[in-house]
Amino acid sequence: MKISFANGLPDNPGIAIVAVSGCALDGVAVERGLRVLRERGFLVHNYYEHAQIYQRFGATDSERLAQLNAAIDNPDVQIIMALRGSYGLSRLLPHIDYQKLADSKKYLIGYSDFNALQLAMLAKTGTSSFCGPMLCDDFSREDLSAFTLGHFFECINHRSHQIQFEAVDNADIDVSGTLWGGNLAMLTHLVGSEYFPDIRDGILFVEDIAEHPYRVERMLLQLHFAGVLNRQKAIVFGDFSAYKLAVHDNGYDFDQMLAYLRSVLTVPLITGLPFGHIKDKATLVTGSQARLSSLDGAVSLVMDY
């Protein structure tokens, strides 16, 4: 897999904040996040204006696309970070110059709806990006996560990064392949389109929020029916939370859903990855060459990029 990152970052890298998806819920929190970035040594180029909110989006479609293009064209920007997720990038996908973005060698950082751009970059140019924190609310929250920020800084400043975690009921495996994935809704949304990567023998990671186990199952079955899942060496589950079970679920919960999928799929399913819509999240390099090992409940994910 081709890596498009520049050879290292300057001591005070320029970081652009782009609102290519949803608007911020709190303008004061945005200013707090920008201040945190500056305090951490970044030269901030903020393209988001809270007064330009359009409907549920950070701005109109043309204005959001213009933010991204301005960040790409700015020679003082090395990192492009999403303001937040929510929804909106799908509208922009047909209008983005992916090769120009790849040639800029800028670090793309975000998750959730931002994964749509990262998946499209992988599909169209074979280049990598960082699935990691966004301005809202990873840098704008009052109770910053040392775990999230620590993993982020380690990941962007090195060319190899390791994540270790523990979980029960995981199979013992040791596999290597291209790491890719992200938000499950975005993956399902793009399958069958020109923006969906064709990754064989990869390590696919997934996460989502406020999705009932049956909806998670349904999305994964869609990827399975499309032939995606059994082409992978492993499926790694990040966080799936903020859903509510009903009385009529009758014992059908996330564990029961996983048990069913494990009975259907031939690829091993690994749980416990600290990634997703949570306070403490690791940073993952989609498109990197990774090794995933699991033994007696202890899991290690090493990314080389």
N, C-alpha and C positions, 0 to 999 in steps of 0.2 A: 504494500500500500504506500502510495506516495505521501510524504509529509511536506506540508507547505509552510511550516513555521520558519520564521527568520532564525538565524543563528544567534540565539540569546537575546535577552532584553537589556536595554540600558539601565543604569542605576535608578533613574526616575522615569519609568515608562509612561508614555502617553496613553490614556485610556478614554475611549469614547463611550458615552452612554446613549444608546439609541432605543427609542420606544417603537419597535417594529410590531408590537402586539398590543396588549391592553394598556390602559392608562393607569397611573398610580392612584391608589386609594387615598393617599395622604400626601399633600404637597410638602408639609413640614418634614415628614419622614424622608422624602427625597433629598431635601437639603441636608438632613443629618447624614444620610448615606454618602453624599458627595463630600461632606466634611471628613468622614471616616477615611475615604479613599485618599484624600489629600494628606491626611495625617499619616497614612501608611506609605507615603512617598510617591504616589501617582500624580502625574500632571493631567488633570481632569478636563476633558472636552465634553461638555454636556449639551446634547442636541435636543433634549426633551424640554418642552415648556408646558407647565401644568395648565396654563391658560388656553392652550391649543387643543384640549381634549375634544374629541369628536365622538359622539355617542359613547360606546364602551371602549373606544380605541384611544391610543396615545395621541393620535392626530388623524387627519384624513389619510386615505391610502397613499395619495401622491406625496403628502408631507412625510409620512413614515418612510416611504421609499427614498425620498430625498435625504432623510437623516442617515440612512445606511450608506447611500452613495457619497455623502459628504465625509463620513467617517473613513470610507475606503480611500477617498482622494486625498485626505489630510496626511501629509508626510510626517507629521509629528505624532501620529497615532500608531501605536503598535498593538493595542488591544481593543477589540470591539466587544462591549458587554451589554447584554440586554437589560433594559429597565426592569421588566418583569415578564411573566408569561401571560396566561389567560387565553386570548384568541386574537388572531388578526394576521399572522404571517402567511396563512394559506392564500390570502388575497394577493400577496406580493410575489409569490413564487414564480409566476410566469414572466415577471418583469425584472428579475435580478440578473445581473451579469456575473455568472458564477465563475467564469474563467478570470475575469478581472479581479474578483475577490480572492481567488486562489493565488493569482500572481502577486497580489499585494503582500502575501505572507503574514497577514495579520492574524492574531489569536482571536478566534471567535469563542465567547464564553457565555453560557447560559444553559437553561434546561426548560422543561415544560413545553410551551408552545414554540420556543426558540429551537427546539429539536427539529422542527420542520425544515429550517434553514440548514442545520447541520447535516441532516440526512440527505437533503438535496445536494449539498456540497460533496458529500461522499459518493453519491450516485453519479453526479455529472462530471466531477473532476478528480475523484479518488483522493481527496485531501482531507486532512484531519481537523478536529476542533476539540475544544474542552467542554464537556458537560459538567458544569459547576455552578457556583453561586452567581446570583444576579444582584443588582442594586437593591431592589425590593424583594424580600425583606432581609436578605442576608447581610447587607451592609447598613441598612437603614433602621434595623431593630435596635431597641435600647439595650437589650441583653445579647450582645454579640457572642457568637459561638467560636470559642478558641479552636475547636475541632475543625469547623468548616473553613475558617480563615487559614489555619495552619496547613491543612491539606491543599488548599488553593495555592498558597504561596510556594509550597514545596513543589507542587506539580508544574506550575508555570516557569519555575526557575531551574528545573532539571530536565533530563531526557530519559529518566526512568523513575517510576513511582510505584510504591507498593501499598496495598490496602490489606489489612488483616482483620478478620472478624470471626465470630463463632455463631453457630446455629445448630439446632438439633435436626435429626432425620435427613441430613444431607448424605448423599452417596459419596464414597471415597473415589475421587477421580484425580487425574493429572492430565490436563489438556492444554494445547496452545492453539492460537488462531487470532484472527482479526477481531478486536473488541469493537462492538457497535451496538446501537440501540437508543434507548431513552424512554420518553413518555409513551406508554402503551397506546393511548388514544391517538397520538400522532403517527405512530407506526402503522396502526390499523387504518388510519385515515389515508395514508399515502400508498398503501400496498396496491400494486397494479398500475401505478402511475410512473412517469419518468423520473419522479423525485425519490423513488424508493430504491435503495442500494441492493444490488445482487451479490450478497456475501455468502460464500460457500465455506463450510468448515470454520465458521466463526464462533465467537462467544458473544451471545446476545444478552444484553441487560435490559430490564424493563422496570418501570415504576408507574404509579398513578395515585391520584387522590380522589376521595369521595366516590369511588366506584365499587358498587356492591360486588361480592365474589362472583355472582352469576354473570355480571357484565364483564368482569375480568376474564372469566372462563370463555364467554362468547367471543371476546376480542382475540384471545389466544387461539381459539378454535378457528377463527377466520384466518389468522396467520398460518395455522396448521393446514387448513384446507387449501390455502394458496401455495403450499409446498415449502414454506419458509422455515418452519421450526425444525423439522427432521433433517434439514441440511446443515444444522449447526452442531457444534461439539458440546455445547452446554447452554442452558438458559438460566440466567442469574436474576433473581428477584430482589429488587430494592424494596422500598417502603410502599405499602398499600394500606392507607388508613383513612380516617374521617368518613367511613361509611357506617350505616346503621342496619343491623339485622332486624328482620320482622318475625312476628310470632309464626307466620306460615312458612318460614324457612325450615322449621322442623329439624334443626340440627345441621342444616347445610350452612357451613361457615367457610372461612378461608382455608382451613386445614382440610376440610372435606373436598373442596374444589381442587386443591393441590393433589390430593390422593387420586382423584378422578383423572386429572391430567397426566399424572405419572403412570396411570394404567393404560393411557391411550398413546402417549408419546414414547418414542424410543430414545430420545435425547434426555440426558440427566437434567433435573431441575435443582438448582442450588438456591437456598434462601438466606436472608440475613444481611445482604449488601447494604451498607449505610449510605443510601442515596435516595433522593426523592424530595417530596414536598415536606421536608422536616428541617428542624433547626440544625442538627448535626449531620452534615452531608459531606461525603468525600467528593473529590473532583476526579472525573474519569476522562480519558483521552479516547474519544471515538475515532476509529481508524488506526489505532496503535496496534502493535504486535504484543499480545498478552499471553501470560501463562496463568491458568487457574488450577489450583490444587486444593483438595479437600480431604482431610484425614481426621477421623475421630471427632468430627464437629468443628475442627479448626480449619478456616479457609484463608487462603492467600491469593491475591490477585496482583500480579506484577505486570506493569505496562512499560514497554520500551518504545520510545518515539524520538 
